[in-house]
């Protein structure tokens, strides 16, 4: 009994020390929350239910071994001879139970993080403010401002809301009065703002988009709790997931190995009994030693961490603000070899930027730049700000800039599609070509043919032209164009090294698409796209054996998203797109697709690394436990005791303890994942072998020897 108490103290010591190590070495913020840890400890015990354990064949064998050795320990305490000391049998039983608890703890921590992330989403939703009309009456709202500020979560279907310039639209709604410019770049992928007004196909507005000008009165289209995001929160909280194809294949492999080792171990007992009788010497192998041998032979490390890796894959997506509707989607992201990416917002900046000024009719370019600058000083749109930045490159003097306090600015309006400034009997206007032309002609001015030729030329290459007029005379044209992101080319180079082909999708003409594709460094492009063209392209790649990933956000993207192996919809996109996708990006960032692929590959790399380590570290256990198990039956096998472990009992117990502790020690790696590097499959295989293969062989020899030394002291 004294030995049992000593071993209980050792178990308690190692349990606390390794638990602290696992938590302190894991840098993910959510996992350091004490509530998650305590809840995971409680869940670890609940998951000892046999109905749950039978789902994991490897750990179910450990579960049966724990029950068997516990029964042998109880019989030994009752005075029955079970082979081996009572303290040894009970110690083995306890460490087997802790092996199960550590495996359950790993999965429970991963699930706890997912639930905490769902809470974070719920809290974020509370920050959206809406202007709810006190009476469901839209008349004269622009003048009366008869509304109250409320949390968006209290809005109900058919409530009336007021939205004005600068507001984030709080929820999906239908316009019933007003006309305004809306920034829907995250939804449609188009950099130019769109006009939304009552009636027709332009009367729907989407939550998360932004009003750029004017005002709208709209009727709420959904009730709280019925949105796509609400359903995603519910899914994450449940932490439900299906096993992925690769995970199923790995589970089959682990099950097969477990069955093979089980058959081997079962035959050892009669063989040992026969050898003792035949030689008239020695002691047969004990059942406790056989159970310990079986547990150490089967791949318990990866078996205990496999579920945690899968749940953590979804959790890492959540950390990137991406909700994966299935674990298979995360895994498929790791196998993707073709990426279809929208041009706007992914390869180029979401909003077009000023790139050049074109004077006409002999106008001095600096005079044109000065007028463009002055008319854009109060323009808060991304395009307006880009004009100011570009104008600064022309070394404008303080006199050129003018006195802002003396200027009367004309804000952009969806009705007239222009903005400008009035000062000292001067009127400067800039805006859409047809609007400025109409404005100039209405005041008996002239619009030169040269200006319209430049407008046509800019439009033909996919850019946006803005006419600039001063006192009803056209001075020139501003070109707004898509600007390729500085770091995107390097990203595509990384993907190419990983064997992933990139395809740019754009509605631009072929000439514009080819120029941007060359500048960005994509492998291919699809210009003037239609929903049918996207769908055809995806099917074409899939028929060639490729796994295809795509981002989308509009209703017209839904067919292609449904066809893609990995389909990422923007949270601010249409309901049809989100329903068709198997992932939703809560940040509505089209570039997230690249990060998603990296997370998917990281999950596959983590599983491969831990599988390699699990199989490799069994080698040291063989050298520890096989000589100990057969010490009394086949003394010659003591030559395999190269670690010089003290006694057969301490050797077996050291291997069992290491087998349990290595699971909790690897929890941080299972949750965080191995460090991602854009390497080829051969390079990854070599790195896996060197780090986790050789490391998996060496570390257990050191660990088992240290544990044996501690047990000898005890």
JOZI-V207563 format. One line per field, one symbol per residue. phi: phi as a letter, one per 30 degrees, with the letter a starting at -180 (. if undefined). burial: # if it has 24 or more other ideal C-beta (glycine too) atoms within 12 Angstrom, else .. A space follows every 10 residues. Layout:
phi = ???
burial = ???
This chain:
phi = .ddddddddd dddddddddd dddddccded dddddddddd ddddddddee dddddceddd dddddddddd ddddddddjd dcijdddddd ddeddddddd dddddedddd dddddddddd ddddddddcb ccddbdbddh ddcdhdbbdb dddddbeidc bcbbejdddd adacdcajba cbdcddccic dddcccadji dcccbcejdb dcahabcbcd cbcdicdddd ddddddddhd acddeddddd dddddddddd dddddddddd ddddddddch aibddddedd dddddddddd ddddcedddd dddddddddd ibccdadddd deddcdbbcc bdddjcdcdd cdbdbacbdb hidddddddd dddddcecdd dedddddddd dddchddddd dicddccccc ddbddchabl abahhbbcbb leeddddddd ddcidbcede ddddeddddd cicccbdbbb hibdclbccc bdcdddcddd ddddddddic ccbdcadddd dddddddddd iddabbchdb eddddddddd ddddjdccca caaceddeed dddddbbccd dddddddddd dcbbdddhce ddeddddddd dddddddddd dedddddded ddddcddddc eddbeddddd dddhddbedd dddddddded dddddceedd ddidddbdcd dddddddedd dcdddddded eddddddddd dddd
burial = ...#..#..# #..##..##. .##..#.#.# #....##.## #.##..##.. ..#..##### ######.### .##..#.... .######### ########## ########## ########.# #...#..### ###....#.. #.....#..# .##.#...## #####.#### ########## ########## #######... ..######## ########## ##.#..###. .##.###.#. #.##.##..# #.###.##.. ##..#..##. .#..#..... ...####### ########## ########## ########## ########## ########## ########## ########## ..#.#.#### #########. ####.###.# #..#.#.... ##......## ####.##### #.#...#### ###.###.## ....#.##.. ##.##..##. ########## .######### #####..#.. ##.##..### ########.. .##.###.## #######.#. #.###.##.. ##...##### ########## ########## ########## ########## ########## ########## ########## ########## ####..#..# #.#.##.### ########## ########## ####.#.#.. ...#..##.. ###.###.## #.###.##.# #..#
